């Protein structure tokens, strides 16, 4: 996240924040693992609740630190 966003990430829902982290993760997995396990690249709806919450927490922690 770029400081130039002037807090606009605050307008995102917690789910949108988590989905962003999950999408970035999936992109990195495909970049480094040619044939990843399905759980590594699961769609948001197929992820366990704890993983969705963790991804949302990751975004919010980064957001706070900026």
NORZIPE-V240938 format. One record per residue. N is the residue number from 1. RES is the residue in one small letter. PSI is psi in whole degrees, 0 to 359 (999 if undefined). Layout:
n->N res->RES psi->PSI
n->N res->RES psi->PSI
This chain:
n->1 res->x psi->144
n->2 res->x psi->135
n->3 res->x psi->339
n->4 res->x psi->357
n->5 res->x psi->351
n->6 res->x psi->38
n->7 res->x psi->9
n->8 res->x psi->341
n->9 res->x psi->341
n->10 res->x psi->341
n->11 res->x psi->347
n->12 res->x psi->148
n->13 res->x psi->163
n->14 res->x psi->320
n->15 res->x psi->317
n->16 res->x psi->321
n->17 res->x psi->314
n->18 res->x psi->320
n->19 res->x psi->322
n->20 res->x psi->312
n->21 res->x psi->316
n->22 res->x psi->318
n->23 res->x psi->318
n->24 res->x psi->318
n->25 res->x psi->311
n->26 res->x psi->318
n->27 res->x psi->318
n->28 res->x psi->324
n->29 res->x psi->310
n->30 res->x psi->332
n->31 res->x psi->325
n->32 res->x psi->342
n->33 res->x psi->111
n->34 res->x psi->327
n->35 res->x psi->74
n->36 res->x psi->157
n->37 res->x psi->144
n->38 res->x psi->324
n->39 res->x psi->333
n->40 res->x psi->336
n->41 res->x psi->29
n->42 res->x psi->146
n->43 res->x psi->154
n->44 res->x psi->313
n->45 res->x psi->337
n->46 res->x psi->355
n->47 res->x psi->147
n->48 res->x psi->153
n->49 res->x psi->318
n->50 res->x psi->325
n->51 res->x psi->321
n->52 res->x psi->317
n->53 res->x psi->320
n->54 res->x psi->316
n->55 res->x psi->321
n->56 res->x psi->320
n->57 res->x psi->320
n->58 res->x psi->311
n->59 res->x psi->312
n->60 res->x psi->327
n->61 res->x psi->315
n->62 res->x psi->317
n->63 res->x psi->317
n->64 res->x psi->322
n->65 res->x psi->342
n->66 res->x psi->999
